[in-house]
Amino acid sequence: MRQSRLEHYLEVIQFLGQQNFTKLVVLAEKIGVDQVLLEQRLRFLAEQGLVEQKILGNNVVLCLTEDGKKVFNYFVKSQRRIAASAPINILLILAEQGPSKLLWLMYKTSLSRDSLKSFLDVMVKQGLVEEKRLGKQMLCYAITHSGLSVLKSFKDAAEVLPPFNLWGGESYSNFFPK
């Protein structure tokens, strides 16, 4: 699957955030991009003040600027937030809407097809969601009794937990419609 420019930029920022600094050759090899394309992406990131080159011994290395580190930290936090809230959000949608197609779930969850499919695959293996065929080829996803039980347990816990910064500092119970 072809990556967008934004995905390339985020991949560069993520790799540099994890490594602190690296050589161009290593970065190109690690993210699977030819050096010419990577140099173009890095030039753009440098113009935005996110990446810089430094001399380390006899080597020229790439690293994130302070603004680049902020972007990296935000990216990591948002990935954790999505990973924590997406399964419950998917269960809520399926409980409210009934069996739903992948495209509808993508629209309702604001997740990419690949991310949503990854979550659904895990949830199917765990028995929280099941795949159903409607007609000859229409694949839908439906919540199972186990999924409803997990959702109920989470909802019960949400009513007694103090506010947590997972959903913008709101109480967990605000995550569920009244």
Buried (B, 14 or more C-beta within 10 A) or exposed (E): EEEEEEEBBBBBBBBBBEBEBBEBEBBBEEBEBEEEEBEEBBEBBBEEEBBBEEEEEEEEBBBBBEEBBEBBEEBEEEEEBBEEBBBBBBBBBBBEEEBBEBEBBBEBBEBEEEBBBBBBEEBBEEEBBBEEEEEEEEEBBBBBEBBBEBBEEBBEEBEEEEEEEEBEEEBBBEBBEE
